[in-house]
Amino acid sequence: MSRDQIEDLVHRYSDAVVHRDADQWAETWDLSAAWDLGGGRRVEGRDAIVELWLGAWERYAVVVQTVLHGTVELDTDTGTGSGRWYIQEATLRHDGETALVLAHYDDTYVRVDAGWRFASRRLSIHYRGPADLSGTFSAEAGS
């Protein structure tokens, strides 16, 4: 049952990205969560996370994020857990530039009264570039 709840959490997150639904997206995060986008871009607290997310949307006309697969380990006694989820994103910027992103999230979870939430998400990008994969892959993301 709990793995299903985590899968639902991850899918609600991606659904909110696709539909640019800030309220739904915010509800996937714990109040004291941390979001690490790599390259020194780490933000703490749900309000700050949402503010960063909304700012990022200023560059994009469309983002389609799909969840490929993932793993989950939960301790239902303590209400905590961790997981890794692979994603891909197809993006269209307002300037017409398109890109494909292949990445994974390393997550930690916390159970609150309303259900499971992200305590943290760390994004590791394996590839960002043209959809034909002619760009450069990141060797560091897999380590």
Number of C-alpha atoms within 10 A of each C-alpha: 5 16 13 10 13 23 17 14 21 18 16 16 22 22 18 19 21 15 14 18 14 15 10 16 19 19 18 22 26 19 17 14 22 22 23 18 15 12 7 7 9 14 18 15 16 21 15 16 21 19 13 15 16 14 11 10 15 10 12 16 13 18 20 17 22 17 18 12 11 15 14 17 15 17 13 11 6 9 14 18 19 19 17 18 19 18 19 19 20 18 19 17 15 13 9 9 10 16 18 21 19 20 21 23 19 17 21 21 25 21 18 11 6 7 13 21 24 27 24 22 23 17 19 21 22 17 21 20 16 15 14 8 14 10 13 11 14 14 10 9 14 10 6
